[in-house]
Amino acid sequence: MGDFENKTDEWQGEVKETVGDATDNEDLQAEGAAEKVKARTKQTFEDAKDNLEDATDAAKDKIRSTLD
């Protein structure tokens, strides 16, 4: 679910930034840009967490198979 939420947040930031560009609203541009960065950062950390969990599971499986 995190991937979907992060993509939605990133898209919302993109919309705000675009509307800010179209209306010359620097505050809205900055808010949109910040939301995009936040969503991308959250996604990066979630990906890293998933990769770490996968590596940990693989290591556990290897240890188990060695002990059997």
RONU-794111 format. One record per atom (N, C-alpha, C, CB): x, y, z; atom name. Coordinates in Angstrom, 1 decimal, always signed. Glycine has a CB too. Example, Ala and Ser with C-alpha at 12.3 -4.5 7.8 and 13.67 -1.06 7.14 Angstrom:
2
      X      Y      Z atom
  +13.2   -5.7   +7.8    N
  +12.3   -4.5   +7.8   CA
  +13.2   -3.3   +7.8    C
  +11.3   -4.5   +9.0   CB
  +12.8   -2.2   +7.1    N
  +13.7   -1.1   +7.1   CA
  +12.9   +0.0   +7.9    C
  +14.1   -0.6   +5.7   CB
***
This chain:
68
      X      Y      Z atom
   +0.8   -1.2   +0.0    N
   +0.0   +0.0   +0.0   CA
   +0.9   +1.3   +0.0    C
   -0.9   +0.0   +1.2   CB
   +2.1   +1.2   +0.6    N
   +3.0   +2.3   +0.7   CA
   +3.3   +2.9   -0.7    C
   +4.2   +2.0   +1.4   CB
   +3.6   +2.0   -1.7    N
   +4.0   +2.4   -3.0   CA
   +2.9   +3.3   -3.6    C
   +4.2   +1.2   -3.9   CB
   +1.6   +2.8   -3.5    N
   +0.5   +3.5   -4.0   CA
   +0.4   +4.9   -3.4    C
   -0.8   +2.7   -3.9   CB
   +0.4   +4.9   -2.0    N
   +0.3   +6.2   -1.3   CA
   +1.4   +7.1   -1.7    C
   +0.3   +5.9   +0.2   CB
   +2.6   +6.6   -1.8    N
   +3.8   +7.5   -2.2   CA
   +3.6   +8.1   -3.6    C
   +5.1   +6.8   -2.0   CB
   +3.1   +7.2   -4.5    N
   +2.9   +7.7   -5.9   CA
   +1.8   +8.8   -5.9    C
   +2.6   +6.5   -6.8   CB
   +0.8   +8.5   -5.1    N
   -0.3   +9.5   -5.0   CA
   +0.2  +10.8   -4.5    C
   -1.5   +9.0   -4.1   CB
   +1.0  +10.8   -3.4    N
   +1.5  +12.0   -2.8   CA
   +2.4  +12.7   -3.8    C
   +2.3  +11.7   -1.5   CB
   +3.2  +11.9   -4.5    N
   +4.1  +12.5   -5.5   CA
   +3.3  +13.2   -6.6    C
   +5.0  +11.4   -6.1   CB
   +2.2  +12.5   -7.1    N
   +1.4  +13.1   -8.1   CA
   +0.7  +14.4   -7.6    C
   +0.3  +12.1   -8.5   CB
   +0.2  +14.4   -6.4    N
   -0.4  +15.6   -5.8   CA
   +0.6  +16.7   -5.8    C
   -1.0  +15.3   -4.4   CB
   +1.8  +16.4   -5.4    N
   +2.9  +17.5   -5.4   CA
   +3.1  +18.0   -6.8    C
   +4.2  +16.9   -4.8   CB
   +3.1  +17.1   -7.8    N
   +3.3  +17.5   -9.1   CA
   +2.2  +18.5   -9.6    C
   +3.4  +16.3  -10.1   CB
   +1.0  +18.1   -9.2    N
   -0.2  +19.0   -9.6   CA
   +0.0  +20.3   -8.9    C
   -1.5  +18.3   -9.2   CB
   +0.3  +20.4   -7.7    N
   +0.4  +21.7   -7.0   CA
   +1.5  +22.5   -7.6    C
   +0.7  +21.4   -5.5   CB
   +2.6  +21.8   -7.9    N
   +3.8  +22.6   -8.5   CA
   +3.4  +23.1   -9.9    C
   +5.0  +21.6   -8.7   CB
   +2.6  +22.3  -10.7    N
   +2.2  +22.8  -12.0   CA
   +1.2  +23.9  -11.9    C
   +1.6  +21.6  -12.7   CB
   +0.3  +23.8  -11.0    N
   -0.7  +24.9  -10.8   CA
   +0.1  +26.2  -10.3    C
   -1.8  +24.5   -9.8   CB
   +1.0  +26.0   -9.4    N
   +1.8  +27.1   -9.0   CA
   +2.6  +27.8  -10.1    C
   +2.8  +26.7   -7.9   CB
   +3.1  +26.9  -11.0    N
   +3.8  +27.5  -12.2   CA
   +2.8  +28.3  -13.1    C
   +4.4  +26.3  -13.0   CB
   +1.7  +27.7  -13.3    N
   +0.7  +28.4  -14.1   CA
   +0.1  +29.7  -13.6    C
   -0.5  +27.4  -14.4   CB
   +0.1  +29.7  -12.3    N
   -0.5  +30.9  -11.6   CA
   +0.6  +31.9  -11.0    C
   -1.4  +30.5  -10.5   CB
   +1.9  +31.5  -11.2    N
   +3.0  +32.3  -10.7   CA
   +2.9  +32.4   -9.1    C
   +3.0  +33.7  -11.3   CB
   +2.4  +31.3   -8.5    N
   +2.3  +31.2   -7.1   CA
   +3.5  +30.5   -6.6    C
   +1.0  +30.5   -6.6   CB
   +4.5  +31.2   -6.1    N
   +5.7  +30.6   -5.7   CA
   +5.6  +29.7   -4.4    C
   +6.8  +31.6   -5.3   CB
   +4.6  +30.1   -3.5    N
   +4.4  +29.2   -2.4   CA
   +3.8  +27.9   -2.8    C
   +3.4  +29.9   -1.4   CB
   +2.9  +27.8   -3.7    N
   +2.3  +26.6   -4.2   CA
   +3.4  +25.8   -4.9    C
   +1.1  +26.9   -5.1   CB
   +4.2  +26.4   -5.7    N
   +5.3  +25.7   -6.4   CA
   +6.2  +25.0   -5.4    C
   +6.1  +26.7   -7.3   CB
   +6.6  +25.8   -4.4    N
   +7.5  +25.2   -3.4   CA
   +6.8  +24.1   -2.6    C
   +7.9  +26.3   -2.4   CB
   +5.6  +24.3   -2.2    N
   +4.8  +23.2   -1.5   CA
   +4.8  +21.9   -2.3    C
   +3.4  +23.7   -1.1   CB
   +4.5  +22.1   -3.6    N
   +4.4  +20.9   -4.5   CA
   +5.7  +20.2   -4.6    C
   +3.9  +21.3   -5.9   CB
   +6.8  +21.0   -4.8    N
   +8.1  +20.4   -4.9   CA
   +8.5  +19.7   -3.7    C
   +9.1  +21.6   -5.3   CB
   +8.2  +20.3   -2.5    N
   +8.5  +19.7   -1.2   CA
   +7.7  +18.3   -1.1    C
   +8.2  +20.6   -0.1   CB
   +6.5  +18.3   -1.5    N
   +5.7  +17.1   -1.4   CA
   +6.3  +16.0   -2.3    C
   +4.2  +17.4   -1.8   CB
   +6.7  +16.4   -3.4    N
   +7.3  +15.4   -4.3   CA
   +8.6  +14.8   -3.7    C
   +7.6  +16.0   -5.7   CB
   +9.4  +15.6   -3.1    N
  +10.7  +15.2   -2.5   CA
  +10.3  +14.3   -1.3    C
  +11.5  +16.4   -2.1   CB
   +9.4  +14.7   -0.5    N
   +9.0  +13.9   +0.6   CA
   +8.5  +12.5   +0.2    C
   +7.9  +14.6   +1.5   CB
   +7.7  +12.4   -0.8    N
   +7.1  +11.2   -1.3   CA
   +8.2  +10.3   -1.9    C
   +6.0  +11.4   -2.4   CB
   +9.1  +10.9   -2.6    N
  +10.2  +10.1   -3.2   CA
  +11.2   +9.6   -2.1    C
  +11.0  +10.9   -4.2   CB
  +11.4  +10.4   -1.1    N
  +12.3  +10.0   +0.0   CA
  +11.6   +8.8   +0.8    C
  +12.5  +11.2   +1.0   CB
  +10.3   +8.9   +1.1    N
   +9.6   +7.9   +1.8   CA
   +9.7   +6.6   +1.0    C
   +8.2   +8.2   +2.0   CB
   +9.6   +6.7   -0.4    N
   +9.6   +5.5   -1.2   CA
  +11.0   +4.9   -1.2    C
   +9.2   +5.8   -2.6   CB
  +12.0   +5.7   -1.2    N
  +13.4   +5.2   -1.2   CA
  +13.7   +4.4   +0.1    C
  +14.4   +6.4   -1.3   CB
  +13.2   +5.0   +1.2    N
  +13.4   +4.3   +2.5   CA
  +12.6   +3.0   +2.6    C
  +13.0   +5.2   +3.7   CB
  +11.4   +3.0   +2.0    N
  +10.6   +1.8   +2.0   CA
  +11.2   +0.7   +1.1    C
   +9.1   +2.1   +1.5   CB
  +11.8   +1.1   +0.0    N
  +12.5   +0.2   -0.9   CA
  +13.7   -0.4   -0.2    C
  +12.9   +0.9   -2.2   CB
  +14.4   +0.4   +0.5    N
  +15.6   +0.0   +1.2   CA
  +15.2   -1.0   +2.3    C
  +16.4   +1.1   +1.9   CB
  +14.1   -0.7   +3.0    N
  +13.6   -1.6   +4.1   CA
  +13.2   -3.0   +3.5    C
  +12.4   -1.0   +4.8   CB
  +12.5   -2.9   +2.3    N
  +12.1   -4.2   +1.7   CA
  +13.3   -5.0   +1.2    C
  +11.2   -3.9   +0.5   CB
  +14.3   -4.3   +0.7    N
  +15.6   -5.0   +0.3   CA
  +16.3   -5.6   +1.4    C
  +16.5   -4.0   -0.5   CB
  +16.3   -4.9   +2.6    N
  +17.0   -5.5   +3.8   CA
  +16.2   -6.7   +4.3    C
  +17.1   -4.4   +4.8   CB
  +14.9   -6.6   +4.3    N
  +14.1   -7.7   +4.7   CA
  +14.3   -9.0   +3.8    C
  +12.6   -7.4   +4.7   CB
  +14.4   -8.7   +2.5    N
  +14.6   -9.8   +1.6   CA
  +16.0  -10.4   +1.8    C
  +14.5   -9.3   +0.1   CB
  +17.0   -9.6   +2.0    N
  +18.4  -10.1   +2.2   CA
  +18.4  -10.9   +3.5    C
  +19.4   -9.0   +2.3   CB
  +17.7  -10.4   +4.6    N
  +17.7  -11.1   +5.8   CA
  +17.0  -12.4   +5.7    C
  +17.0  -10.2   +6.9   CB
  +15.9  -12.5   +5.0    N
  +15.2  -13.7   +4.8   CA
  +16.1  -14.7   +4.0    C
  +13.9  -13.5   +4.0   CB
  +16.8  -14.2   +3.0    N
  +17.7  -15.1   +2.2   CA
  +18.8  -15.7   +3.1    C
  +18.2  -14.3   +1.0   CB
  +19.3  -14.8   +3.9    N
  +20.4  -15.3   +4.8   CA
  +19.9  -16.3   +5.8    C
  +21.0  -14.1   +5.6   CB
  +18.7  -16.1   +6.4    N
  +18.1  -17.1   +7.3   CA
  +17.9  -18.4   +6.5    C
  +16.8  -16.5   +7.8   CB
  +17.3  -18.4   +5.3    N
  +17.1  -19.6   +4.6   CA
  +18.4  -20.3   +4.3    C
  +16.4  -19.2   +3.2   CB
  +19.5  -19.6   +4.0    N
  +20.7  -20.2   +3.7   CA
  +21.3  -20.9   +5.0    C
  +21.8  -19.2   +3.2   CB
  +21.2  -20.2   +6.1    N
  +21.6  -20.8   +7.4   CA
  +20.8  -22.0   +7.7    C
  +21.5  -19.8   +8.5   CB
  +19.5  -22.0   +7.5    N
  +18.7  -23.1   +7.8   CA
  +19.0  -24.3   +6.9    C
  +17.2  -22.7   +7.6   CB
  +19.2  -24.1   +5.7    N
  +19.6  -25.2   +4.8   CA
  +20.9  -25.7   +5.1    C
  +19.5  -24.7   +3.3   CB
  +21.8  -24.9   +5.5    N
  +23.2  -25.4   +5.9   CA
  +23.1  -26.3   +7.2    C
  +24.1  -24.3   +6.2   CB
  +22.2  -25.9   +8.1    N
  +22.1  -26.7   +9.4   CA
  +21.3  -28.0   +9.2    C
  +21.4  -25.8  +10.4   CB
  +20.5  -28.0   +8.2    N
  +19.7  -29.3   +7.9   CA
  +20.5  -30.3   +7.3    C
  +18.5  -29.0   +7.1   CB
***
